[in-house]
Amino acid sequence: MFAFGGGLGGARRFQDSFRCHSVSLLAAEQQRDSTRLEYSDKIILPPSCLEKLAHLEIQYPMIFEISNPRYAQHKLHVGVLEFIAQEGMVYLPYWVMDNMRLNEGDIIHLRSASIRKGRYVKLQPQTTDFIKISNPKAVLEQSLRNFSALTKGETFRILYNKRKYDIGVVEVRGEGGPFAPGAPQAVCIIETDIELDFEAPADYVEPPRKPSPTASPLSSSPMEKSPILKPLAAPMLDGDSSDEEHAAPAFNGVGFRLDGKPIKQKTSPAAASGAAAAGGSMLGSGAVRVGVRIGADGSMQSGSGGSALGVEQKPAGSASAGSASATGGAAAPAAAEDYWARFSGSGNRLS
């Protein structure tokens, strides 16, 4: 059944009623791959519809409006793929039947429609899985090549990497301004450039915001104890810093050796100088005089007592006598030890 618009120059329109079935049924009968049929908005009509459309001179691309008699307020716009269906039957993608609340064998009304080309489309994925794709916009642009029209409020289905994704149409804008009151909000997306926008997925839940960490008080901050934040006190320049220096006390304890041996007592320099001042000597209590003579030829000669080295010890009280003997050339005592007799070797001349 088809009708003509009334009035002079009225547009002619095709319309008819069919019994609908899913394209998967046709694919099973003809042993075809249902992927191309299922994930698009193309329907399959009987061959008689092609003759009627050619007689009415329907312009390409052919767009049809589908309505469910039980839900007349809800309409959907689709394209056509083939004219091979049985007479009185039409094959629809399953997502179209789901949107129109149709079951297998239900009656639908079909009529031709003329809609504007789209300029802007806002889509909403139904699950967050779609936005996890590396490039969802490119995937959607590639999938929309199998579609002819988009209607506000519909939810179409695409296939990517063997997974199904449902996409809802939130808003459409056509060329030439806003839609007229009562006109269906649908646009044609064939051979047109459309601005594509996304809305947050329908099942997206915004994560709760974590409260911003409050700043810790300065009293509990480690920087509060830093000497940088606290100025140093003014230096005290009145006193003498040498007054604060005290000599370390001398050690008054007793030491011991690790091997258990007794410690040798050492004479302090003060005690040694005191003994020398008292007239003491390491060789005895008498005075010590050592004399060496060197001849004109450089050879060593004996002292005045006939020895090379004369050592004489006298009591401390006879210092004046020893002094007179040294100046007067007195002979050395016979008991003097010949020290150089034990010397072996040769000497060198100083000149």
DRENDO-1510 file (C-alpha; in Angstrom, 1 decimal, always signed):
<recs>
REC; n; res; u; v; w
REC; 1; MET; +0.0; +0.0; +0.0 .
REC; 2; PHE; +1.3; +3.4; -0.9 .
REC; 3; ALA; -0.2; +6.9; -0.9 .
REC; 4; PHE; +0.4; +10.3; -2.5 .
REC; 5; GLY; +0.5; +13.6; -0.7 .
REC; 6; GLY; -2.4; +15.9; -1.4 .
REC; 7; GLY; -2.2; +19.4; -2.9 .
REC; 8; LEU; -0.5; +20.9; -5.9 .
REC; 9; GLY; +3.1; +19.9; -6.0 .
REC; 10; GLY; +2.7; +17.8; -2.9 .
REC; 11; ALA; +5.5; +15.3; -2.2 .
REC; 12; ARG; +4.7; +11.7; -3.0 .
REC; 13; ARG; +5.3; +9.3; -0.1 .
REC; 14; PHE; +5.6; +5.5; +0.1 .
REC; 15; GLN; +3.9; +3.8; +3.1 .
REC; 16; ASP; +2.9; +0.2; +3.8 .
REC; 17; SER; +2.6; -2.3; +6.6 .
REC; 18; PHE; +4.7; -5.5; +7.0 .
REC; 19; ARG; +5.2; -8.3; +9.3 .
REC; 20; CYS; +8.7; -8.0; +10.8 .
REC; 21; HIS; +11.4; -10.6; +11.5 .
REC; 22; SER; +15.0; -10.5; +12.6 .
REC; 23; VAL; +17.8; -10.4; +10.0 .
REC; 24; SER; +19.4; -13.4; +11.8 .
REC; 25; LEU; +16.5; -15.5; +10.6 .
REC; 26; LEU; +17.2; -14.5; +7.0 .
REC; 27; ALA; +21.0; -15.1; +7.5 .
REC; 28; ALA; +20.2; -18.6; +8.8 .
REC; 29; GLU; +17.9; -19.4; +5.9 .
REC; 30; GLN; +20.4; -18.2; +3.3 .
REC; 31; GLN; +23.6; -19.3; +5.2 .
REC; 32; ARG; +25.0; -15.8; +5.3 .
REC; 33; ASP; +27.1; -14.0; +7.8 .
REC; 34; SER; +24.8; -12.0; +10.0 .
REC; 35; THR; +27.5; -9.5; +11.1 .
REC; 36; ARG; +26.9; -7.0; +8.3 .
REC; 37; LEU; +23.1; -7.4; +8.6 .
REC; 38; GLU; +22.9; -7.1; +12.4 .
REC; 39; TYR; +25.3; -4.2; +13.2 .
REC; 40; SER; +23.8; -1.6; +10.9 .
REC; 41; ASP; +20.5; +0.2; +10.4 .
REC; 42; LYS; +19.7; -1.4; +7.0 .
REC; 43; ILE; +16.5; -3.3; +6.5 .
REC; 44; ILE; +15.5; -5.9; +3.8 .
REC; 45; LEU; +12.3; -5.3; +1.9 .
REC; 46; PRO; +10.4; -7.4; -0.7 .
REC; 47; PRO; +11.1; -6.9; -4.4 .
REC; 48; SER; +7.7; -5.3; -5.0 .
REC; 49; CYS; +8.7; -2.3; -2.8 .
REC; 50; LEU; +11.4; -1.5; -5.3 .
REC; 51; GLU; +8.9; -1.2; -8.1 .
REC; 52; LYS; +6.7; +1.1; -6.0 .
REC; 53; LEU; +9.6; +3.3; -4.9 .
REC; 54; ALA; +10.8; +3.6; -8.6 .
REC; 55; HIS; +7.3; +4.6; -9.6 .
REC; 56; LEU; +7.1; +7.3; -6.9 .
REC; 57; GLU; +10.6; +8.6; -7.9 .
REC; 58; ILE; +11.8; +8.4; -4.3 .
REC; 59; GLN; +15.2; +10.2; -4.1 .
REC; 60; TYR; +18.3; +8.5; -2.9 .
REC; 61; PRO; +19.4; +7.8; -0.2 .
REC; 62; MET; +16.2; +6.1; +0.7 .
REC; 63; ILE; +15.3; +6.7; +4.3 .
REC; 64; PHE; +12.3; +5.0; +6.0 .
REC; 65; GLU; +10.4; +5.8; +9.2 .
REC; 66; ILE; +9.3; +2.8; +11.2 .
REC; 67; SER; +6.6; +2.9; +13.8 .
REC; 68; ASN; +4.9; +0.4; +16.1 .
REC; 69; PRO; +1.1; +0.6; +16.1 .
REC; 70; ARG; +1.1; -0.1; +19.8 .
REC; 71; TYR; +3.7; +2.7; +20.5 .
REC; 72; ALA; +2.9; +5.2; +17.8 .
REC; 73; GLN; +4.7; +8.0; +19.5 .
REC; 74; HIS; +8.1; +6.2; +19.2 .
REC; 75; LYS; +9.6; +6.3; +15.6 .
REC; 76; LEU; +12.8; +5.2; +14.2 .
REC; 77; HIS; +14.6; +6.1; +10.9 .
REC; 78; VAL; +16.5; +3.4; +8.9 .
REC; 79; GLY; +17.9; +2.7; +5.4 .
REC; 80; VAL; +17.5; -0.2; +3.1 .
REC; 81; LEU; +20.0; -2.8; +2.1 .
REC; 82; GLU; +18.3; -5.3; -0.3 .
REC; 83; PHE; +15.0; -6.1; -1.8 .
REC; 84; ILE; +15.0; -9.9; -1.4 .
REC; 85; ALA; +12.5; -10.5; +1.4 .
REC; 86; GLN; +9.3; -12.5; +1.0 .
REC; 87; GLU; +6.2; -10.5; +0.1 .
REC; 88; GLY; +4.6; -8.9; +3.1 .
REC; 89; MET; +7.7; -9.4; +5.3 .
REC; 90; VAL; +10.5; -7.1; +6.3 .
REC; 91; TYR; +13.7; -8.1; +8.1 .
REC; 92; LEU; +15.1; -5.8; +10.8 .
REC; 93; PRO; +18.3; -5.7; +12.8 .
REC; 94; TYR; +17.6; -7.0; +16.3 .
REC; 95; TRP; +18.6; -3.7; +18.0 .
REC; 96; VAL; +15.9; -2.0; +15.9 .
REC; 97; MET; +13.3; -4.5; +17.1 .
REC; 98; ASP; +14.4; -4.0; +20.6 .
REC; 99; ASN; +14.1; -0.2; +20.4 .
REC; 100; MET; +10.7; -0.4; +18.9 .
REC; 101; ARG; +9.6; -3.1; +21.4 .
REC; 102; LEU; +8.8; -5.6; +18.6 .
REC; 103; ASN; +8.7; -9.3; +18.7 .
REC; 104; GLU; +9.0; -11.8; +15.8 .
REC; 105; GLY; +6.0; -11.6; +13.5 .
REC; 106; ASP; +4.7; -8.2; +14.8 .
REC; 107; ILE; +3.1; -5.7; +12.4 .
REC; 108; ILE; +5.0; -2.4; +11.7 .
REC; 109; HIS; +4.1; +0.7; +9.7 .
REC; 110; LEU; +6.8; +1.7; +7.2 .
REC; 111; ARG; +6.8; +4.9; +5.2 .
REC; 112; SER; +9.4; +6.9; +3.2 .
REC; 113; ALA; +10.9; +10.0; +4.9 .
REC; 114; SER; +12.9; +13.0; +3.9 .
REC; 115; ILE; +15.3; +14.2; +6.6 .
REC; 116; ARG; +18.1; +16.8; +6.6 .
REC; 117; LYS; +21.8; +16.0; +6.7 .
REC; 118; GLY; +23.3; +16.0; +10.1 .
REC; 119; ARG; +25.7; +18.7; +11.4 .
REC; 120; TYR; +26.2; +17.6; +15.0 .
REC; 121; VAL; +25.6; +14.4; +17.0 .
REC; 122; LYS; +26.0; +13.7; +20.7 .
REC; 123; LEU; +26.3; +10.1; +21.7 .
REC; 124; GLN; +26.4; +8.3; +25.0 .
REC; 125; PRO; +27.9; +4.8; +25.4 .
REC; 126; GLN; +25.8; +2.6; +27.6 .
REC; 127; THR; +28.7; +1.0; +29.4 .
REC; 128; THR; +32.2; +2.2; +30.5 .
REC; 129; ASP; +33.8; -0.7; +28.5 .
REC; 130; PHE; +33.5; +1.4; +25.4 .
REC; 131; ILE; +35.6; +4.3; +26.7 .
REC; 132; LYS; +38.4; +1.8; +27.6 .
REC; 133; ILE; +39.1; +1.3; +23.9 .
REC; 134; SER; +42.3; +2.9; +22.9 .
REC; 135; ASN; +40.6; +5.2; +20.3 .
REC; 136; PRO; +36.8; +5.1; +20.7 .
REC; 137; LYS; +36.1; +8.0; +18.4 .
REC; 138; ALA; +37.9; +6.3; +15.5 .
REC; 139; VAL; +36.0; +3.0; +16.2 .
REC; 140; LEU; +32.7; +4.8; +16.2 .
REC; 141; GLU; +33.4; +6.7; +13.0 .
REC; 142; GLN; +34.3; +3.5; +11.3 .
REC; 143; SER; +31.1; +1.7; +12.6 .
REC; 144; LEU; +28.8; +4.6; +11.6 .
REC; 145; ARG; +29.6; +3.9; +7.9 .
REC; 146; ASN; +27.1; +1.1; +8.1 .
REC; 147; PHE; +24.4; +3.5; +9.2 .
REC; 148; SER; +22.1; +5.8; +7.2 .
REC; 149; ALA; +20.3; +7.9; +9.8 .
REC; 150; LEU; +20.3; +8.7; +13.5 .
REC; 151; THR; +17.2; +9.5; +15.5 .
REC; 152; LYS; +17.3; +11.2; +18.9 .
REC; 153; GLY; +16.5; +8.7; +21.7 .
REC; 154; GLU; +17.5; +5.5; +19.9 .
REC; 155; THR; +20.2; +3.1; +21.0 .
REC; 156; PHE; +22.1; +1.4; +18.2 .
REC; 157; ARG; +24.6; -1.4; +18.5 .
REC; 158; ILE; +28.1; -1.8; +17.0 .
REC; 159; LEU; +30.7; -4.6; +17.0 .
REC; 160; TYR; +34.4; -4.2; +17.7 .
REC; 161; ASN; +36.9; -6.9; +18.5 .
REC; 162; LYS; +34.1; -9.4; +18.8 .
REC; 163; ARG; +32.4; -7.4; +21.5 .
REC; 164; LYS; +29.1; -5.6; +21.3 .
REC; 165; TYR; +28.7; -2.0; +22.4 .
REC; 166; ASP; +25.4; -0.1; +22.7 .
REC; 167; ILE; +25.5; +3.6; +21.9 .
REC; 168; GLY; +22.6; +6.0; +22.7 .
REC; 169; VAL; +21.8; +9.1; +20.6 .
REC; 170; VAL; +21.4; +12.0; +23.0 .
REC; 171; GLU; +21.2; +15.0; +20.6 .
REC; 172; VAL; +21.1; +15.6; +16.9 .
REC; 173; ARG; +21.3; +18.8; +14.9 .
REC; 174; GLY; +20.7; +19.2; +11.2 .
REC; 175; GLU; +21.7; +21.7; +8.6 .
REC; 176; GLY; +19.6; +24.7; +8.3 .
REC; 177; GLY; +18.8; +25.5; +12.0 .
REC; 178; PRO; +16.6; +23.9; +14.6 .
REC; 179; PHE; +13.9; +21.3; +13.9 .
REC; 180; ALA; +10.3; +22.5; +13.3 .
REC; 181; PRO; +7.8; +21.8; +16.1 .
REC; 182; GLY; +6.5; +18.3; +15.9 .
REC; 183; ALA; +9.1; +17.2; +13.3 .
REC; 184; PRO; +11.1; +14.1; +14.0 .
REC; 185; GLN; +14.5; +14.9; +15.3 .
REC; 186; ALA; +16.5; +12.7; +12.9 .
REC; 187; VAL; +19.4; +13.4; +10.6 .
REC; 188; CYS; +21.0; +11.6; +7.6 .
REC; 189; ILE; +24.7; +10.8; +8.1 .
REC; 190; ILE; +25.4; +9.6; +4.5 .
REC; 191; GLU; +28.2; +11.6; +2.7 .
REC; 192; THR; +28.3; +14.4; +5.3 .
REC; 193; ASP; +30.7; +15.8; +7.8 .
REC; 194; ILE; +29.3; +15.6; +11.3 .
REC; 195; GLU; +30.7; +17.0; +14.6 .
REC; 196; LEU; +30.8; +14.1; +17.0 .
REC; 197; ASP; +30.6; +14.5; +20.7 .
REC; 198; PHE; +30.4; +12.1; +23.7 .
REC; 199; GLU; +28.6; +12.1; +27.0 .
REC; 200; ALA; +29.7; +10.2; +30.0 .
REC; 201; PRO; +28.6; +6.5; +29.9 .
REC; 202; ALA; +25.2; +5.7; +31.3 .
REC; 203; ASP; +26.7; +3.4; +34.0 .
REC; 204; TYR; +29.5; +5.7; +34.9 .
REC; 205; VAL; +29.8; +6.5; +38.6 .
REC; 206; GLU; +32.1; +9.4; +39.5 .
REC; 207; PRO; +34.6; +8.2; +42.2 .
REC; 208; PRO; +34.2; +9.9; +45.5 .
REC; 209; ARG; +36.6; +12.8; +46.0 .
REC; 210; LYS; +39.2; +12.4; +48.7 .
REC; 211; PRO; +39.2; +15.2; +51.2 .
REC; 212; SER; +42.2; +17.4; +50.8 .
REC; 213; PRO; +44.8; +16.8; +53.5 .
REC; 214; THR; +44.7; +19.6; +56.1 .
REC; 215; ALA; +47.9; +21.4; +56.8 .
REC; 216; SER; +49.6; +20.2; +60.0 .
REC; 217; PRO; +50.2; +22.9; +62.6 .
REC; 218; LEU; +53.6; +24.4; +62.9 .
REC; 219; SER; +54.0; +23.0; +66.4 .
REC; 220; SER; +53.8; +19.4; +65.1 .
REC; 221; SER; +55.9; +20.1; +62.0 .
REC; 222; PRO; +59.5; +19.0; +61.9 .
REC; 223; MET; +60.4; +22.4; +60.4 .
REC; 224; GLU; +59.3; +24.1; +63.6 .
REC; 225; LYS; +62.4; +22.6; +65.3 .
REC; 226; SER; +64.7; +23.7; +62.5 .
REC; 227; PRO; +67.2; +26.4; +63.6 .
REC; 228; ILE; +66.6; +28.2; +60.3 .
REC; 229; LEU; +63.1; +29.2; +61.4 .
REC; 230; LYS; +64.3; +30.4; +64.8 .
REC; 231; PRO; +66.8; +33.4; +64.8 .
REC; 232; LEU; +70.0; +32.9; +66.8 .
REC; 233; ALA; +70.6; +35.0; +69.9 .
REC; 234; ALA; +72.9; +38.0; +69.7 .
REC; 235; PRO; +76.6; +37.2; +70.3 .
REC; 236; MET; +78.0; +38.2; +73.7 .
REC; 237; LEU; +81.0; +40.5; +73.0 .
REC; 238; ASP; +81.6; +41.9; +76.5 .
REC; 239; GLY; +83.3; +38.9; +78.1 .
REC; 240; ASP; +86.6; +37.3; +77.3 .
REC; 241; SER; +86.3; +33.8; +75.7 .
REC; 242; SER; +89.6; +32.8; +77.3 .
REC; 243; ASP; +87.9; +32.9; +80.7 .
REC; 244; GLU; +85.7; +30.0; +79.8 .
REC; 245; GLU; +88.7; +27.8; +78.8 .
REC; 246; HIS; +89.9; +25.7; +81.7 .
REC; 247; ALA; +92.9; +23.5; +81.7 .
REC; 248; ALA; +92.1; +19.8; +81.9 .
REC; 249; PRO; +93.0; +18.3; +85.3 .
REC; 250; ALA; +96.1; +16.1; +85.4 .
REC; 251; PHE; +95.7; +12.3; +85.5 .
REC; 252; ASN; +96.2; +11.1; +89.1 .
REC; 253; GLY; +95.4; +7.4; +88.6 .
REC; 254; VAL; +97.6; +4.3; +88.3 .
REC; 255; GLY; +98.3; +2.6; +85.1 .
REC; 256; PHE; +99.1; -1.1; +84.4 .
REC; 257; ARG; +100.4; -3.1; +81.5 .
REC; 258; LEU; +98.3; -5.6; +79.6 .
REC; 259; ASP; +101.0; -8.3; +79.8 .
REC; 260; GLY; +101.1; -8.0; +83.6 .
REC; 261; LYS; +104.7; -6.8; +83.9 .
REC; 262; PRO; +105.6; -4.0; +86.3 .
REC; 263; ILE; +105.7; -0.5; +84.9 .
REC; 264; LYS; +109.1; +1.1; +84.8 .
REC; 265; GLN; +109.2; +4.4; +86.6 .
REC; 266; LYS; +110.3; +7.3; +84.5 .
REC; 267; THR; +112.0; +10.4; +85.9 .
REC; 268; SER; +110.2; +13.6; +84.9 .
REC; 269; PRO; +112.2; +16.4; +83.3 .
REC; 270; ALA; +111.7; +18.6; +86.3 .
REC; 271; ALA; +113.3; +16.0; +88.6 .
REC; 272; ALA; +116.3; +15.5; +86.3 .
REC; 273; SER; +117.0; +19.2; +86.1 .
REC; 274; GLY; +116.7; +19.4; +89.8 .
REC; 275; ALA; +119.3; +16.7; +90.3 .
REC; 276; ALA; +121.7; +18.4; +87.8 .
REC; 277; ALA; +121.4; +21.6; +89.7 .
REC; 278; ALA; +122.3; +19.8; +92.9 .
REC; 279; GLY; +125.6; +18.6; +91.4 .
REC; 280; GLY; +124.6; +15.1; +90.6 .
REC; 281; SER; +126.0; +13.2; +87.6 .
REC; 282; MET; +125.1; +10.0; +85.8 .
REC; 283; LEU; +128.8; +8.9; +86.1 .
REC; 284; GLY; +129.0; +9.6; +89.8 .
REC; 285; SER; +129.0; +12.5; +92.2 .
REC; 286; GLY; +132.4; +13.8; +91.0 .
REC; 287; ALA; +133.3; +16.2; +88.1 .
REC; 288; VAL; +134.0; +14.7; +84.7 .
REC; 289; ARG; +136.6; +16.0; +82.3 .
REC; 290; VAL; +137.2; +14.7; +78.8 .
REC; 291; GLY; +140.3; +15.8; +76.8 .
REC; 292; VAL; +141.4; +14.9; +73.2 .
REC; 293; ARG; +144.5; +16.2; +71.4 .
REC; 294; ILE; +145.1; +16.2; +67.7 .
REC; 295; GLY; +148.6; +16.7; +66.4 .
REC; 296; ALA; +149.8; +18.9; +63.6 .
REC; 297; ASP; +149.7; +16.1; +61.1 .
REC; 298; GLY; +146.0; +15.3; +62.1 .
REC; 299; SER; +146.8; +12.2; +64.1 .
REC; 300; MET; +145.2; +11.8; +67.5 .
REC; 301; GLN; +147.7; +12.1; +70.4 .
REC; 302; SER; +147.4; +11.1; +74.0 .
REC; 303; GLY; +146.4; +13.4; +76.7 .
REC; 304; SER; +148.6; +15.0; +79.3 .
REC; 305; GLY; +148.6; +11.7; +81.2 .
REC; 306; GLY; +149.6; +9.6; +78.2 .
REC; 307; SER; +146.2; +8.4; +77.1 .
REC; 308; ALA; +144.1; +9.5; +74.2 .
REC; 309; LEU; +141.1; +10.2; +76.4 .
REC; 310; GLY; +141.5; +11.2; +80.1 .
REC; 311; VAL; +138.5; +10.8; +82.3 .
REC; 312; GLU; +138.9; +12.1; +85.8 .
REC; 313; GLN; +136.3; +12.1; +88.5 .
REC; 314; LYS; +136.6; +14.4; +91.5 .
REC; 315; PRO; +134.4; +15.2; +94.3 .
REC; 316; ALA; +132.1; +18.2; +93.9 .
REC; 317; GLY; +134.1; +20.1; +96.6 .
REC; 318; SER; +137.4; +19.9; +94.6 .
REC; 319; ALA; +136.0; +21.7; +91.5 .
REC; 320; SER; +138.6; +24.5; +91.9 .
REC; 321; ALA; +141.5; +22.0; +92.0 .
REC; 322; GLY; +140.3; +20.3; +88.9 .
REC; 323; SER; +140.0; +23.6; +87.1 .
REC; 324; ALA; +143.5; +24.5; +88.1 .
REC; 325; SER; +144.8; +21.2; +86.8 .
REC; 326; ALA; +143.1; +21.7; +83.5 .
REC; 327; THR; +144.6; +25.1; +83.0 .
REC; 328; GLY; +148.1; +24.2; +84.4 .
REC; 329; GLY; +148.5; +21.0; +82.3 .
REC; 330; ALA; +148.6; +18.6; +85.3 .
REC; 331; ALA; +149.0; +14.9; +84.5 .
REC; 332; ALA; +145.8; +12.7; +84.3 .
REC; 333; PRO; +145.3; +10.1; +87.0 .
REC; 334; ALA; +146.8; +6.7; +86.4 .
REC; 335; ALA; +143.5; +5.0; +87.0 .
REC; 336; ALA; +141.9; +6.7; +83.8 .
REC; 337; GLU; +140.5; +4.2; +81.4 .
REC; 338; ASP; +142.0; +4.1; +77.8 .
REC; 339; TYR; +138.6; +4.5; +75.9 .
REC; 340; TRP; +140.1; +4.7; +72.4 .
REC; 341; ALA; +142.0; +1.5; +72.8 .
REC; 342; ARG; +138.8; -0.3; +71.8 .
REC; 343; PHE; +138.4; +1.8; +68.6 .
REC; 344; SER; +139.2; +0.0; +65.4 .
REC; 345; GLY; +139.2; +1.5; +61.9 .
REC; 346; SER; +140.8; +4.5; +60.3 .
REC; 347; GLY; +140.2; +8.2; +60.6 .
REC; 348; ASN; +139.9; +11.1; +58.1 .
REC; 349; ARG; +141.6; +14.4; +58.2 .
REC; 350; LEU; +139.5; +17.5; +58.6 .
REC; 351; SER; +141.6; +19.4; +56.1 .
</recs>
